[in-house]
Amino acid sequence: MCLWTGCERDALRRLVGRGLTALALFFCLAAALPEASWASGDQRSGYEVWAPLAQRLAADGFDQALLTTLFSDPLMVYDPQIMARKMNPLLEAKLSPPEEKAAEPEVDSRYLNPILLAGAYGYLRENKGILASLKAQYGVPPEVLVALLLVETKLGLNVGTARAAWALANMALAGDLGTIEPYLSRTDLTPEIRNWLANRTRQKSDWAYEELEALLRYSQALERDPLEIPGSAYGAIGICQFMPSNALAYGVDGDGDGRVDLLVKEDALASMARFLKDHGWKGELTEEQRFRVIYRYNHSSSYARTVLAVADSLVRIGRTFGAQ
């Protein structure tokens, strides 16, 4: 065989551009682990359960009829364990004895799997027109956008199994420590620790309320039932996994239909490109500058290095097979 030489290069291009894309996307979907079931504990539903949250939203200008419909839906089940699951890791870390912090992995090697990279390269080729246009407008290389999309949602195949409005509403309503205390992993709380945890719970609840407000405004602009919008357990939405406030701040109508729908490829990719540009991506950047911009997308060093490693791999694959 004359691998990587002219006699097979055209055939390999076609193989990677089409057949391997479909195969890789299949493996991406198979590898997308389902999110844990979040329904448990003291579950309650009905408008009266959500009334304090609905009244707060109404005071902030949301239509009461919309709120009544949303919070009366049987899918809107309140479960204080949702917030407890967010607070337990913080509590364990706070109460654990000091020890040397484990080094964060430089790169998550799962995303450098040849099958996933083949799928990402196939996606890049299939969407080269869109990606080239976004590079011209925002200056963000196609490989970086596709790498982000691979790491975030397996190229759009795993956008989350929770309902974003449900996840955010649960956290927004559970701002009082006493509500979640029966579900905490520790009971040996000193007054100082209880005060600290109460403040952190309130902060997380306020954050979730602001994101719920943003999600409702986003769904209104989209003319979609907020309960139809899937998301992560933290309320991130779309194939780009924006928090709703970022959807409002950086969302772009990439396909020109007058709406920003982050489940639509053109809108999501354009929104990602705008986010990166607005956070410092411009021209030729050093490795450290690239890292800092990607870090703004997700505050994890390993995440940022993984995205850049995938992007660099896609550049090398493109050089091997040649652009078309």
N, C-alpha and C positions, 0 to 999 in steps of 0.2 A: 504493500500500500504506500501511496505517496501522501500521507496525512499532512494537512496544512499547505499543500502545494496546489498549483493551479488546476490539476486534473480532477481534484475532488472539491475544490473550494466552492464552486457554484452549487453542487449538490448539498454540501454542508450548510451553506447559507439557507437554502430552501428548508432543510431539515430543522434548523434552529428557529427559523422565522415562522414556521407553521406547525409541524408535527410536534416538536418538543414543547412549543408553547402550550398546546392543548394538554399534553401529558403533564407538564409542570404545574399547570393550573389545577389539574386534578389532584396532584400531590399536595399543593398548597391548601386546597379545601380539606383534604383528608387530615392535614397536619394542624388545621385550625381547631384547637381544643375548645369545646363548648364551655361557656362561662358557668360557674357554679350556680345552682339554684339559690336565689336570695330570699325566697319566701319561707319564713319560719318564725317561731316565737309567738308573741302576743299579736296575732293578726286580727285586724279589724278593718271594716270598710263601711262606706256610706258617707254622705255629705257631712253629717254631724261630726264625724271623726276629723275631717279635714277643715271644718269651719274656721278655726283660728287662722289657718294659712290662707284660706279663700278670702276671708275678711281683710287680711293684710294686703293681698293682691288687688282686691277691689278698691281699697284706699289708695293704691298706687295707680289706679286708672284702668284696670282691666274690667271688661264687660262681665257683669254678674251672671248673665245667662251662659256665657262661655264657661265660667268657673263652676256653675252648678252642674253643667253637663259633664265637665271633666271630672270633678270630684265625686260625682254620683255614679260614675262608671264602675262596674264590678271589678274591672282590672286594677283599679286604684286601691290596693290593699296596703294599709299602714302596718309596718313591722318595725318596732324599735331596734331589732337586732341588726338592721341595715346600718344604722349609725354606729352601733356597738362594734361591728366588724371593722369599721374605719378607725375607731379609737383604740381598740385592743392592741394593735401593733405599736402605737405610740406609747401606750401605757407600759407595755412590756419593756420597750427600749428605755423608758424613763426609770423604771425600777430595777433594771438589770445592773449588775456591778460593772464598774468601768473595766474595759478590756480593749485590747488592741483591735482597732477596726479592721475587718477583713477587707482586703483589697478588692475593689470593684473590677470585674473582668474588663480587659481592654476592648475586646470585640466579642460579640455573641456569634460564635462560629456557625450556629444553626442557619443563619441567613447567608452563609457562604457555601451552602450545599449546592452542588452543580445543578441539580434539578430546579431549585428555586432561582438560581441565577439564569438558567436557560429560560425559565418562564418570564423573568424580569426583562431579559434581553428581547424575547419575543414581543412582550408588551411594548417595549421601547420602539421596536421597528414598526409594529402595527399602528402606533400613535405618533409616528415621527412628524407628521404635519402639524398636529396640535402642539407637540412639544417644541418644535422649531419656532413656531409662532410665539410661544410663551418665552422662549429664550430671547427672541428679538425684542419683546416688550418689557420683560422683567430682568433679563440678564442671568437667569438661573439655568444651568445646564440640564438637559433632559435626563442625564444619568442620575442627578441628585434628586429630581422629582420622583423618578421611578423607584429609586432606592428608598426614599421616604415612604412611598406607597406600599412597597413590599414589606417593610418593617412594621408599618402601622396596621395594615389590614390585609396582608397577603394579596396585594394588588386589587383590593376592593372586595375580596371574597368573605372577609370576616369583619363585619361592621358592628358586631355586638349583638347579644341576644336579649338584653334588657330593654325596657321602654324608658327612654331618657327622661321623660316627664315623671314617671313613677319613681325612678332612682333619685332624682333631684328633690322631688317633693318629700320623699321619706326622710332625707337628710335635713331638709329645710324645717320640717315639723319637729324634729327631735333635737331641739336646741337646749333642752334642759337635762342636766346630768342625771337627775333623779329618774327620768324616763328610761334611760338606757342602763342604769346602774345594775339592775338584776341580771344583765347579760354580759357584764364585764368579766374578763378572765381573772381579775385579781380582786380580793376583798380587803387586803391589808393596806388600806389607803389612809395615810396621815392627813390631817387637815390641810397641810401645805399641798400635798399631792392632789387631794380632792379639789382644791381651789384651782390648781393648774389645769386639771383635766376638765373642770367646768368651763374654764375660759377657752380651752382648745375646742371643746364641743360646741360652744356658742359661736366661735369663729368659723368652724366648718359649716354650721347651720346657716350662718349669714352668707357665707360664700355660696352655698347651695341655693339659697333663696335668690341671690342675684343671678345665678346661672338659670334658674327656673324662669325668672322674669324674661331673661334673654331668649330662652327656648320658646316661650309663649309668643314673644314678638316675632321671632323667626318663623314659627309655624303660621302665624297670621299673615305674614308677608308671602309665605309659600302657599297660603290657602289650603292648609292641610291640618287634619286633626292631630294635635300634639302627641296623642297616644299611638299614632301610626309611625312615628319617627323612632327607629331603633337606635340603640346606643350602648355604650359600655356601662359597667356598674357605677362609674363616676359621672355618667351623663355626656360623655364625648360622642359626637355624632358624625355621620358621613364617612365616605371612604377615606377621607383625610383625617378623621378623628379630631375635629375642632371642638373645643368647648363652645357652647352656644354664644357666649359673649364674643369669642373670636369669630364665630360665623357672622355676627352682625358687624364686627369691626373690619374684617378682612375678606368677607365673602365677595366673590366676583361672578357675574353672570357670563360664564365663558361660552355658552352656546347661543346667546343672544335671544332667548325666549322671554326675557323680561323678569325672570325669577332667578334666585340663587338657591339651587338644590344641590346640597353637598353629597347626595347619592348619585348625582349625574357626573360622569367622568370629566366632561369639559369644565364644569363649574368647580369641581373639587381641585383639579390640577391648576386652574387659573388662581384659585384662592390660595393654594399652597405657595405658588410662585410669588404672589403679592405679599404674603406673610414673610417669606424669606427676604424679599427685597426690602420691605419696610423694617426688617430687623438687621439690615446691614450687608446683604449680599449685593456685591457690585463688582464688575470687571474681574480681573484676576486677583484672587485672594491667596494669602499664605495658608498653610495647613492649620495654623492656630486660628486664623480669622474664620476659616470655614467651620472649624470646630465650634467657635463661639456662636456663630449664627444657628447652626443645627441644634446646639444646646438650648437655644431659646424656644425651639419647637417642643422639646421634652427635656426637662432638667435632669438629665442623667448622662454622665460622662461615657458610660458604656454604650448607651443608645446613640449618642452623637458619633462615636468612633465606629460603631457598627454601620450606621447609615453611610458614612464616608467610605468605609471599606467596601461596601456593596457598590457604591457609585464608582469607585476606582476600578473594581472588577468589571463593571459594565463597560467602562472605557477600554479596558484591555481586550475584552471580548469583541468590541466593535472594531478595534484595530486589527484583530486577527481575521475576522470575517469580512471586514470592509463595509463601509456605509453604502446604502443604496437609497 
